[in-house]
Amino acid sequence: MNTAEGKWEKRWHPLREEWVVYAAHRNTRPWHGAPKVSSQPMPEYDPACYLCPGNKRVNDKINPAYSGIFIFENDLPVVSFNAPRVPSNHSTTLYRRASATGIARVICYDPRHNVTLAQMKFEKVLQVFKAFRQEIEALSKTPGISYVHIFENKGQAVGVSNPHPHCQLYATDFVFKYAEDQIRIAEKYRHRHQRNLYDDILQQEQADGLRIIAENNHAISFIPFFARYAYETFIFPKKPHQSLLSVDDAELEGLAKAFHETVRKMDMNFQTDFPYVMSIMQAPLVNGPYPEFRMHLWLQPPYRQPGLIKYLAGPEIGGGNFMADTMPEDKAAELRAINANHYPFEK
């Protein structure tokens, strides 16, 4: 019998139109020698943290004594309506430049320095998701904004600069590339197959059942068949939505529940604050509608084993195709076996 059977193959990634190569047969050796993943205990309040209540930020502004969610304009923004004016050079289509126009905000989830969304009670997590929707609603009415990207970099493994529980929001006058690509690919899929690409993915995942991590009446969370990172996860509302703008309260609660259960299982799997990059994938605010697109949460955790990060190397950086070290079904089975109701780290 070939010991690599079921562990060594390539799979087509329909949202990126590229192959992902799985070589999990190289990863079957025990990992007892890997360093233990652990989280350093942190205080509830850190006087040196620029996100804690009452503390001074980099621009000398003082944070209010907030008790819930705190949202403010980023002190060192990537994009801003106050960015330097850059004259557009319409004389060339190759080396173009323009002002870095937009809005950058920080969304602090909680005044406590030492909690994560996984550790927070669900009622607080739901308030965070409502804040996401409220921000997008306001920005949809803001002139000059074409796209809103909300993302969280969680953990030192992904280079977060401050462990205080927060995410960032970039509202730009251009559309982020991955959303643009997915819209284009989904429209091409409709033209070729007369079906919706995301509907087909969800139907296939539900039919297979092997990679589903969490599910309720309104949302579903799964490691996709074509996952690149070991624990890469998609979380979709079950009804078709282009953005959070059309997600009603019951659906938003279901989406937040699926997310909360997923990240709790990730923590419990390695008994640590599991790092990830979370993105809310949405359609642009302009030139729509985009009926073939489906909004979703996209989690990309860097760990493939305890203490082992999936580093991008020659094939990924130099070649453009992912070489995965684990099988999606195996990683999903780990998380499916965990009962998130027994989460031990709630604060």
N, C-alpha and C positions, 0 to 999 in steps of 0.2 A: 504494500500500500504506500502511496506517495504521501509522506507526512506533511507536505506543503499543500495538499488538496484542501480547498476551501479557505486557504490563507494567502494565496498568491494569485493575483489576477489584476486586471484593470477594469475600471468602471467609468461609464460616461457620465459627466456632470452636466445635466441639461440646462442649468442656470448660468453656466460659464462656457458651455460648448467646448469642453476640453476633457482629456482623459486624466483620471486619477489612478495611480498604480499602487496596489496594496501588496506589501511584502511582509505580512505579519508572521510568516514562517521564520523570519530572522529574529523575532521578538519573543520566542517561546522560552528562552532561558530564564531561570528564576531571577528576580530582582531584589533578593534579600540584601544585597550589598549596596543598593541605592540609598542615599541619605534619606532619613525620615523627614517627611514634610511636617512642619510645625509652624504655628503662628505665635509670634511674640505677644504676650499680654500687653494691653494698652490701657491707659487711664480713661475714665469717662470724660474727663476734661483735660486738655493739654494747653497750658499757657503759651506754648510756642506755635500752636496751630493757627493758621490764618483763617480757618473756617469755623472754629469754635465760637460760641456766643460771647460777645463782649470783647473779643480780641481785635487787635489792629491788623489790617491787611497791608499789602505791599504799597498801596497808594495812601497809606495813613488813615483811611476810613475805618471807622469802628463798627464791627458787626453789632446788630441789635441783640438784645437778650431773647433771641427767638426760642420758641418752645415746640415748634412743628417744622414745617418745610420752609426753607429760606432760599430765595432766588435773587441773584444780583448779576449785574453786568460784569463780565470778566475784566479784572484790572489790567491784564496784559492780553488783550484780545487778538485772536488770529484774524478776524474780520471785524470791521466797524464802519459805521457811517461817518465816523471822524477820521478814517484812514487817509493818508496823504493823497492828494489828487495826482493821478498819473495820467498824462495825456495819452489818449489812445492813438496807436500808430496804424491807421487804416491803410497805409501804403503797402503793407505786407501781410500775407496770410500765414507766414511761417513763424516769425519771431514776434508774437503779439504780446501786449501787456495792457494792464488796466488797473484801476484802484481795487484794493482788497475790501470791497464793500460788503456790509452785512451786520449781523448782530451775534455776539458771543455771550452766553450766559452760563452761570454755574448754578446748579440745583442741589442744595444740601438736603439730604433726606431727613436728617434727624440732628438735634443739637448734641447728642452723645457722640463722642469721638471714637468709641470702641464698639460700634455695632455695624452690621452689614444688612443688606436687604434680606438675606437668608435668616439672619438672627432676629430681625424685627418681627413683631406680631403682625398677622396678616392685615389687620385693620389699618396699620400705618403704611404697609406696602400698597394697599389699595389707594390711599390718599396720594402716594407718590405717582401712581399711574394716572389718577385724576389730574394731578398737576401737569403731567406730560400732555394730556389732551387739552387742558386749558391753555397752556403755552402755545400749542399748535393752532388752536382756535384764534388766539390773539394775533399770531404772526401771519395767519392766512389773510388777515385784513390789513397788513402792513405793506405799504407801497415799496417796491424795490426788492421784495423777498420772493425768490422762486422755489427754494427748497429748505426744509428743516431736517437737520440730522441730529438726533439725540443719541449719545453714546456714553457708556461707562467703562473706564479702564480700572479694573479691580485687582489689586494685589501688586506686590513688587515685581513679580514675574513678568508683568506686562508694562512695567516702567511707570506706574502711577506715582505722581509727585507728592501726594498727600493722602494718607489712609483714611481721613475723615470721610464718612459715607456721603458720596456725592457723584453726580454725573455732569456732563457738559452738553450744551446745546449750541450748534452752529446754524444760523439762518443766513443763507447766501443768495447772491443774485445769479448763481449758476446751479446746475443740477449735479449732485455727486455722481461719480462715474459708475459705481456699482448699481445704483438705482437706474441710471440711464441704460446700462447694458441689459439689465433684467427686463426692462420694458421693451427694448428692441428685440430681445430673444423671445419673449413671450408673444409679441405681435407676429414674429416670423413663425412661431410654432402654430399659432391660430391659422395663419395663411396655409401652412403645409398640411395640418391635421384636422382643421375645423373643430378644435377643442382648446380648452384653456389649459396651459401648461401647469399652473399651480393646482388646479382641480385634479389633474391627472396624478401629480406627485402625491397629494393628500390621499386620493383614492388608493393608490398603490401602497402607500405606507400603512393605511388602515387595513388593506387586504392582507399584507404580509404580517403585520402585527408584531414583528420581531424587534422593531427599533423604537416603538412608542415608549416614552418615559412617563408621561402624565397626560391625562385626558379627562375632560368634563363635558357638560352639555354645550359649552360655548367655545372651547379652545382645545388644542392638541399640541403636545410637545414631543419631538422625536429627534433622534440622531439619524440624518438622512442616509439612504443607501449609498450616496456619493460623498459622504463626509470626508473632508480633508484632514482636519484635526481629530484626534482620538475621541474627544467628547463634544465635538461641534454639534450644536443643537438649533433646530428651528422651532419656533412657537407661533402657531397660526390661530387667528380666530376661525371658527368653522364656517362662518358666513363670509362671503366675499366683500372685502373692504380695501379701498385704495390707500387709506390713511386712518389714523385714530379719530379723525374728524367725524366719521360716520358710525363709529363704534358706540353703541348705547351702553347704559350703565350696567345692565346684566352681563353683556358681552365683555365689558371692560373688567368686571369682577372675575369672570371666568378666565380671561387672559392673564390677569394678575395671579390668580390661583395656580394656573399651570406653570407660570414662571416661578412662583414661590416654591412649589413642590419640586421643580427641577433643580433649582439652585441649592435647596436643602439636601437633596439626594447627592448632589456633587460634593457638598461639604462632608456629608456622612461617609461617602465612599472612601475618602482618604483621611477622615477625622481632622479636618483643617478648614480654614477659610479658603475655599477653592478659588483661584484667580480666573478671570475671564475678561474678554472684551465683549461688551454687549452693544449691539446697534439696533435701533428701531428703523427698519427699512420701510419707507413710505414713498408714495408717488409724489411728483412735484406739485406745487401749489398753482402752477400756471400752465397754460396751453393744454389743459386736460379736456375731457376726462381720459383716464387710462384704464379702460375696462378689462384689459388682459392682465394687469398687475394686481398682486395681492400683498397687502401690508403684513409684516411679520417681525418678530423679534429674532435676532441672530446672535447666538452665543458662540464665541470662539475661545475656549479655554486652551492654554498653551501646554498643560501637562499631558503626557501620554502614559506616564507611570509615576508613582511617588518619587519626587525629587528629580525627575527627568523631563526636561522641556523639549518639545518638538522644535528644534532649530531649523530655520530655512537655510538650505545650502545650495550646492551646485545645480541640482535638477530644478529646484524651485526658483532660485534667484537668477541663475544663468540660463536655465532652459525654459522655465515658464510652466512646468507641470509638476504637480505634487506627488511625492513619494510617501505614502502613509505606512506607518509601522504597526497599525492595529486594524482589526476589522470592525466596522460599525456595529454589527450584530453582537460581537463580544462585549463591546463597551456599553451598548444599550442594555445587555443582559445584567451587567453589574448594577446599573442604576435601577432597572426594573425590579430587582430583588430587594431594594431598600424601601422600607416603610417610612416615609417622611413624617408621619405622625409621631414618630419616636425621636424627633430631632432634639438633640441634647443641649444645643448652644443658645437657645432663645433667651433674649434679654428684654 
